Amino acid sequence: MSRHPAVAASAAATRSGPGRLLIAVYALFAVAATARSAVQIATRFNEAPVAYLLSAFAAVVYVVATAGLARGSRASRRIATVSCVVELTGVLVVGAISLAAPELFPDATVWSAFGSGYVFIPLVLPVLGLLWLRHTSPGRLARSHR
């Protein structure tokens, strides 16, 4: 079964140029967040279980977003979109709570203080992901090639 030309072009566009950089940054965050949360959960879980579980959740979101962006199919683009929305929501909610009630987070998560420990990349990354997915959407690409 062949794909519609606009869908094929969208998949290729998602993984090209700036898309490659976006995927690389997501992959880097997936590895970093997974490693950090695994070490924290294995060695100090009782110190800050909520923070460490949130970091593990963030790691899963980064892995799923990376895979969705890298694959570029229609279904994986939807998965990447949902992942970016979940990520942005997490960064905003956890960021706000970590500043308003820091006692709830005895240790930082990836998303604490809106990702300030990671130069705010966790706050910017889902926005860039959503913008890139919109920019490379099959409908948008089909309209631009008319």
N, C-alpha and C positions, 0 to 999 in steps of 0.2 A: 504494500500500500504506500503510494508516494504522498509526500506532504505537499500542501499548497505552497506555491513559490514564496508567498509573503511569510509563511510560518518558517520555511527553511531559511529565508533571508534574516528573519528575526533571530533564529537560533545562532546563526553565524555572527550576526551583529552583536549579540549579547556577549559572545566570547572573544570579540576582537577589540583592538585598540584599548580605550579606557576600560572596557569590560574585563580585559585580562588583568589589569592592575587592580580593579575592584575585587575580582575573584582571588587574586594573590593576597590582598589584605585580609579578606574574609578567611582564607585558609590559614594565614598567620595567626589571626585571632582565634580560630578554631583550635589550632595546636596549642597556643599559649594558654587559653582559658581551660582547655582540657587538662593540660599538664598541671597547671596551678591548682585547679580544684581537686584533681586526683591526689596530689601531695597533701593538700590541706585536709581533705576528708580522711585520708589514710593516717595522718600523723597528729592532727589537732582537732578532730571533728567536734569534740566536746567544748572547745573554746568559743566557737561561733558557728553552730550548725546551720542557722538560717543563711548567713552570709556565704558559707561554703556550698550549700545546696543551690543557692541562687547563682553562684559562679558556675556550678556544674550545669545548671539549666541554661545559662548563657552560652556555655560551650556547645551544648546540643543545638541551640538555635544557630550558632555560627557554623557548625558542621552542616546542618540542613540547608542553610542559606548558600553556603559554598557549593554544595552539590547541585542545588537548584539553578544557581547562576551558571555553573560550569556545563551542565547538561543542555540547557537552553530550549528544551521542548516546551510545548504549550503547557503540559501538566507541571513540569518542573518550574516553569516561570510562575505559575500560580503558587506553587509551594514556596518559591523564593520570595514572592510578594508577601505571603502570609508570614513568613519568617522575618522579613524586614519590619512588618507592622508589629509583630510580637516583640521584636528587639527594641524598636523605638518606644513602644509602650512600656516595656521593662525599664529602659534607661530613664524615661521620664518619671515613672512611678517610684522606682527604687532610688533614683537620684533625689527626688523631692523628699521622700521619707528619710533617707540617710542624712539629709541636711536638717530636716525638721525634728527628727527624733534619733540623734546619733547613738543613743544608748541601745537602740535595737540592733545596731550593727557594730559589735565589739571589734570586728575586723572588716576591712573593706571587701566589697565585691567588685567584679568587673564594671558594674553599672553604678557603684556608689558615687555620689557627688557628680552625677551625670558623666561618669567616665573620666574624671579629672586625673586619676592615677595613670591613665593611658592617653594623656594629652587631648581628652575629649573626643578621641576617635570613635568610641562606642556611641556617642551622640550623633556624630556626623555620618558615620558609615551607613546606618539604615536609610537616612535621607538620600544619600548618594545612590544607594541600591535601588530605592523606589524611583528616583529620577531616571536612573539608567534603564530600569525595566520599562518605564513609560516611554523613554526615548527610543527604545529598540522594539516596541510592541509591533506585532504583525500588521495591525490596522494602520498605524502611523507610518510604517515603512512602505506599505502598499500605496498610501495616499501620496507619499513623497516621490514615488516613481511613476506617477501618472503623467 
